[in-house]
């Protein structure tokens, strides 16, 4: 008998937050950044702290794969089918869309002969590199999912160690330009993200135990995240540079942040309107991720540059700009979802009936 699919509303909430964080990075960098500085210092902090968004997506990606194995078992044919239809097809389609966009809208010096190379490197547009990292993880996942619990924990510890070493090591000199570009010229190489993928595997394998532990020690997690957050604030305040998403500190900051989000979700889950808003954002998150650079480019080139007196917005406009971009993205994703075969363009999780099993709740506020 085929087991029913289980939906995790708290994970949808976390995915929504990750989506908003990614938008925050790109909204601040596109609409509020000029002459190598942001229009206000708080926007620099928002931009930097929001770089937890992509690592959260990496953790969720591996979590969803492993939790499916935990609940339903692993079938290679089903795995390949779903990865091709839900990830590969959208990646190819949107890579072509952005190539056309670069040529005809931004008038960049691109041509259609570059398309295959852009697919290989994930360079059709700046945000598509992450799909290449996910594809590389898909190659090893069929082997990793077979590991016993103790071996999976060891594997995850090794991925974190390798991730730290890779981030901090001195680049190796290759004779091949292809190898140099693949390993060091792109952020899409798996070792930049392998620790986050590993964390997602353990998070899925021990989901009940982790939720219960967080519920019983929620104040401890709040304090730990607060300390990590203060550390990040100090680092940002004393460093004029801009960090990337794949920095060592995110390997502990992001899991702590996810723990706090689990606590927050249990505070808001009874607020129907708030819960449904975040659920919609979470379900639309992949579509928003794919389409938001188009919306930002339109805001930048067709509205601000054309009608505005400055090339950037005033910092007081940040919240409005973020909500506007998010709203337009969601509207476009919804319109695309109405088209035939839209699941190959913007995959949206669907619950076929109201009896679909939901993950059991952990009473956070009542935990001892």
N, C-alpha and C positions, 0 to 999 in steps of 0.2 A: 504493500500500500504506500502510495506516495505521500510523504509528509507535507503538511501545510507550510507555506512560507510564513516566517515570523517577522513582524515589523517592530522596529525599535524607535519609538517616538523621540526618546532622548537623543538618539544618534542623529535623527533628522534635525533636531534643534541645534546640535553641535555643528552640523553641516551648514545650517543657516548662518550661524555666527562666523564660521570660516569664510563663507561667501561674502559676508559684509566686511570682514577684515581684508580680504583680497581687493574688494572694491575700494576700501579706504586707502590702501597702498596706491592704487592706480589713479584714483580721483585726486589725491593730494599731489602725486607726482606729475599729473597731466595738467590740472587746472590751477594749482597753487604753487608751482615751482618754476622759478625763472632765474637766470644768471647764477646757477649753481646754489641757490638757496630758496627756502620756503618763505612764503609771505608772512609767516608768524612762527615763533619757536614751538608753540604747542602742536602745530601741524607736523613738524619734524618728529616729535614724539609719537603722534598718532601714526605716522607713516612707518616708523620703526617698530613699534609694538604690534602693529597690525601685520607684520611679516610673519606672525605665527600662523596666518591663514593657510598658506600652502602646505606647511608641515602637517597641519590638522587634516587637510585633504588626503595627504599621504597615509596618515594613520587610519583614517576612515576607509580608504580604498582597501587596505589589507584587512582591516576589521571585517568589512562586509564579505570579503572572500572567505575568510576563515569561519565567520559565524554561520555562513551558509553550509560549510562542510560540517560544522558542529551539529547543526539542526537537521540537515538533509543528506549528509554524506557527499562524497566527491564523485562526479562523473565527468570524465575528460571531454566527451563529446558535447555535453551540456555546457561545460566551462568554455570550450572554444567557441561554441555557437553564441553564447551570451557576450563574450568579450569582443567578438567580431561585430555583432549587430549593435551593441550598446556603446562600444568605445572606438573600435577601429573605423567603422563607417562614419560616425560623426567627425572623427579626426581628419579623415581624408576629405570629406565634404567641406569642412570649415577651413582646412588648409587651402583648398582651391578658392573658396570664397575670399579669403584674405589675400591671396595672390591677385585675384581680380581687383579687389579693393585697393591694393597697393599700386597697381598699374593705372587704373582709371580714375580713382578718387583722390589718392594722395600723389599720383603722378610720379611715383618713384621709378628708378631705373631698373625695373624687374622685367622678366619675360617668362612666357609659359614653359620655355625649355628648362627653367630652374625648378619646376614643380617637384620632380622626383627627388632631387637633392634636398629640397625643403622638407619633404616627407621624412627622409632619412635622418636629418638633423633636427627636425622640429622647429624650423626657422621661418615658417610662413608668416608667423607673427610672434611677438615677444612672449606671449603666455602659453603657446602651444608646446613649448619644450617639455612641459610637465607630463604630457601624454607619453613621450618617449621613455621617461623614467618609469612610468606605470607599465608600459609594454615590456620593459626589461624585467620588472618584477614578476610579470605574468609567466616569464620563461622558467623561473625557478620555483614558482608557487606550487605546481603539481608535485614537486619533490618535497618541498617544505611541509606541506599539509599532512604528509605521512608521518612526521616526527611525533614521537611520544611526548607527553607533557614535560618531563624533565629535559629531554633533548631540545624541545622547542624553547625552553627558558635559556638553555645554554646557547642555542643558536641566536636568540635575540640579544643576549649579552655580547656575543661576538660581533653582531651587526653594529651595535652601538660603539664598540671599541674600534672596529674598522672605519666607521663613519667619522669618529673623532680623529683617527690617524689620517684619513684621507683629506679632511678639511685642513689639517695643520701641516701636512707633509710638504716638502719641496717638490715641485713638479718634475717628473721624469722626462728626460729629453729623448724623443723618438726620431728615427730617421724618416718615418712616414708622416706626411702632413695630415693624412686622413686620421691616423691614430692620435696625433697631437690634438687635432680639432675635436675628435670624439671624446677623448678623456678630459681635456683641459679647456677646450674652447667653448664648450657647451655646459650649461647647468643640468642638462638632461641625463648625464651619466648616472647610473644607478647608485654608485658609492656615495654620491652627495646626499642620497635620501634613504639608504638602506636601513639606518637605525630607526627612522620613523616608521618604515614598513614593518620592521621587526616588533616595535612597540604595539602596533595595531594587531599583530598576530596574537600576542600574549593577552592583550586587552579583550580579544574575542574569545580566546580559549578559556579564560578565567573570568568571564564577564560577571557572573553571579557573585563570585567571591570578591571581585574588585568593587562592585557596587555596594556590597554589604560592608566591606571594610571602610569605604569612604563614608558611608552612612553613619557608622559608629565612631568615626574620627573626623567628622567634618570640620571642626574648629582647628584641628591640627593642619588639615589641608589648606584651609583659609590662611592660616599663619604662614605656612611654608610658601604658598603662592605670593602672599604679601611681601615676604622677604625677597623672593626671586624677582618680583615686580620692582621693588625698590632698587635692587642691584641693577636691573635693566635701565631704570631711570638714571642712575648715577653714571652708567656706562655711556648712555646717549648724551647726557648733559656734559660730560667731559671729553667727548670725542666728536669732532666736527664731520667725520665721515659718515657714510650711509652703509649700514650692514645689509647683508643679503639674508634670505630666509634660511639658508643652510649654514647657520653658525652653531658652534658647539653648545652655546647656552640654551638654544631652543630644544635640545635633546632632553632637558629636564624641565624647562619652563613650560613647554607645550603640554606634556602629560599632566603637570600640576594645574594648568589652565583648564584642561578637559575635565579634571576632577572637580574643579570649582563650577564648571558649567553643568555638570551632573547635579550638583547641589542646587544651583539656580533653577534648573529645569523643574525640580521637585517643588520649588516655591511658586512657580508660575503656571504649572500644568493645569490647575483648576481655574485659571483665568482664561476662559474660552476664547475671547477675541485675541488676546496676546498669543496664546498657544497656536491658534489657527494661522495667524500672520506668519509666525516663525516656521510653521509646518509648510506653508505655501512657499516661502523663500527657500527652505531646505529642499523641497521636492523640485523646485525650479533651479537649484544651485548650479547644476552642470550647464544648463542652457544659459544662465546668467554669466557663468565663467566664460563660455564660448563667445557670447555676443557682446559683452560689455566694452571691449576695445572699439568696436564699431560705433557704439553710442558715445563713448568718450571722444573719439575723433570728430564726430559730428558736432558735439558741444564745443570742442576746441576750435575747429577750423571754420565752421559755418555759423556759429553764434558769437563766441567770445572774440575771435580774431576779426570777424566781419563787422560786428555791431559794437563791440566793447572798445573803450578808450585805452585799455591795457591788454597785454597778452595773457594775463592771469586774473583770477578772481580775487576779491578782497577775502581775507581770512574769515570774516564774519559770515560769509556765504557757504562755508564748508558743509554744515549740516544740511542746508537746503540742497546743495549740489549733490551730496551723497544720496539723499532721498530721491531726488529727481532722476539721477542715473539709475538707481535701483528700480524705481517705478517704471521707467521707460523700458528697461531690460525685461522686467517681468511681463509687461504688456506685450512685448515682441515675442517672448517665449510662448506666451499663451496663444498668440495668433498663429505661430508656427505649429503649435500642438494641434491646431484644428485642421491642418493639412493632411492629406493622405500620406501614409508612410512617414509621419513626422517623428516616430520613434528612432528612425535612423539618423535624424538630424539633431534633435534635442530630447534625449531619453528622459522620461519623467516616471518616477515610481508610481505604479497603479495598484490600488487595492480593489480586487475584482468583486468582493462582496464584504458586507459588514461583519461577517463571522470570522474574518481572518484573525488568526491568533496574534495577540499582542503580548509583548514581554511583561512578565510579572513586575509589579512595582515594589520598590524598596522604600519603606517609610523613613525618609531621611530625618525629618524633624523629630520623629518619635524614637529614633535609635538611641540605645543606651551608650 
